[in-house]
C-alpha cells in the first residue's frame, strides 16, 4: 500500500532560523498557502512581472521533477547479496 505522505527532504522545520519566528506558525502558514493556492498565485504574479520586464529567458526555463533511485550496487555496495552478509558469506 502506497503512503500518502510525501518523502522527507531538506531540513526539519524546527531548524528554521529564529529570525523567521516560531517554526510551527511558519509551517502552518506554508501548508495553508500551499493548499489554498496562495503560493501558486504568488509565483504566477512574480513570473508575470518578470516576463513583462523581459527578465525571463524562456529558452532556459526548465523544471525536472523526475526521481531516480539507484540500487545499492550503484553506490559501490554488493549486488545480488542479501542484506547483512559479506561477499562470499551465506546467510543462514
C-alpha positions in Angstrom: 0.0 0.0 0.0 1.5 3.4 -1.0 1.8 6.0 1.6 0.0 9.3 1.0 2.8 11.1 3.0 5.4 12.8 0.9 9.0 11.7 1.3 11.1 13.9 3.6 13.8 16.2 2.2 15.7 19.3 3.3 16.0 20.4 6.8 13.5 19.9 9.7 11.1 22.8 10.3 12.4 23.1 13.9 15.9 24.0 12.4 14.5 27.1 10.7 16.3 30.3 11.8 14.7 32.1 14.8 14.5 35.4 12.8 11.5 33.9 10.9 9.5 33.4 14.0 8.0 30.3 15.6 8.6 27.3 13.3 5.1 26.0 13.9 3.5 29.2 12.8 5.6 29.4 9.7 4.8 25.7 8.9 1.1 26.2 9.4 1.0 29.2 7.1 3.1 27.4 4.5 0.8 24.4 4.5 -2.3 26.6 4.3 -0.9 28.7 1.5 0.2 25.6 -0.4 -3.3 24.0 -0.1 -5.4 27.1 -0.9 -3.3 28.1 -4.0 -1.7 31.3 -2.4 1.8 30.1 -3.2 1.0 29.3 -6.8 -0.7 32.7 -7.2 2.4 34.5 -5.8 4.7 32.6 -8.2 2.4 33.4 -11.2 2.3 37.1 -10.3 6.0 37.4 -9.9 6.6 35.4 -13.0 4.3 37.7 -15.0 6.1 40.8 -13.7 9.5 39.4 -14.6 8.3 38.3 -18.1 6.8 41.7 -18.8 10.2 43.2 -17.9 11.9 40.8 -20.3 13.8 39.3 -17.4 12.9 35.6 -18.1 14.8 33.7 -20.7 12.1 31.1 -21.6 14.6 29.1 -23.6 16.4 28.3 -20.4 13.3 27.7 -18.3 13.1 24.0 -17.2 11.7 22.1 -14.3 12.7 18.5 -13.8 10.8 16.6 -11.2 11.9 13.1 -12.0 13.3 10.9 -9.3 15.8 8.1 -9.9 16.6 5.7 -7.1 19.8 3.7 -7.6 20.4 0.2 -6.4 22.8 -0.4 -3.5 25.3 -1.7 -6.0 25.3 1.7 -7.8 27.0 3.2 -4.7 29.6 0.5 -4.6 27.7 -1.8 -2.4 27.4 -5.5 -3.0 24.8 -6.6 -5.7 22.8 -9.8 -5.6 23.7 -10.4 -1.9 21.2 -10.5 0.9 21.4 -7.6 3.3 23.6 -8.2 6.3 26.0 -10.6 4.6 29.6 -10.0 3.4 30.6 -11.1 -0.1 31.3 -14.8 -0.1 29.3 -15.3 3.1 25.9 -17.1 3.1 23.1 -16.0 5.3 21.6 -19.0 7.2 
